[in-house]
Amino acid sequence: MNRSTIFADISLLLVALVWGSTFVLVQNAIAFLEPYSFNGVRFFLAAVLLGGWLVLFEKKQLKLLDKNLLASGVIMGLFLFVGYAFQTVGLLHTTSSKAGFITGLSVVMVPVFSFMLLKIKPGINAVTGVSIATVGLYLLTMTDKVSLNIGDALVFICAVGFALHIIFTGKYSSKYPALLLTVIQVATVALLSMIFALFTENWQQAFQPEILFQSNVLGALIVTSLFATAIAFFAQTTFQKYTTPTRVALIFAMEPVFAAATGFIWANERLSYSAVIGCLLIFAGMVFAEIPAKKNFFILKKKAAS
């Protein structure tokens, strides 16, 4: 494994840490500002931050903008919107820990979509790692031992969206400049969120100071727009070109582990023994997938013995 891949994996793991730690923040915020409105403001602020950086320091990237790059960013933004829209709405009906767990099921979908859409066949270690992580995710999802509710179903759809976002980020990140591509996808999510808020929510709340500057809302918007959106998605778009979609999915499977930890610390959400085992299995699956495959092992062993 080369240094670029190692640095990319560590950076993506930090992204998963940031995302997992924001579940409780978002859940508290959407109790005051409705989900689509919250995402509209969050991604708009991130788009402004990234767009400002682009204009001030990377203006040369604008010369590369064409219909293909624009379409690629919009496609990535569309799947990202599906992920965040269904996740944020689902958080209204389920716990932050369960939402994090079910979101992690995208780790199972990515290798399948990767093979179907990109013809990338995962290696044996990746398949084994995914299998181990899947068992862990099952234990985590079934922690409460209750029947699934509408919130869980909505978050499952979000997992599909995030899986496809990983697939298409891998497809386009090596073709186009990362910052410009990130600006387009984040702006797409902001626009779609605002449109849905306009037709389904009391969107005027986003312009009411008593709502927008409420401590839970303002704090969540600052943290999520800067760290969990602008920086995180720029990092994903930048570093995913150095690794495979399946490995990215396994790294992001740590997000529910971080979500469970923050849910336990900040929201007093209890974890059963099976949940703890599930966390350990997810981590083990990620580590196992990082072990280089030993090709022709038996041939090498035979030669060494002769």
Secondary structure, DSSP 4 states (H G I P E B T S, - for coil): --HHHHHHHHHHHHHHHHHHHTHHHHHHHTTTS-HHHHHHHHHHHHHHHHHHHHHHH-GGGGGG--HHHHHHHHHHHHHHHHHHHHHHHHTTTS-HHHHHHHHTTHHHHHHHHHHHHH--PPPHHHHHHHHHHHHHHHHHHTTT-----HHHHHHHHHHHHHHHHHHHHHHHTTTS-HHHHHHHHHHHHHHHHHHHHHHHS-GGGGG-HHHHTSHHHHHHHHHIIIIIIIIHHHHHHHHGGGS-HHHHHHHHTHHHHHHHHHHHHHS-----HHHHHHHHHHHHHHHHHHSPP-TTHHHHHHHHH-
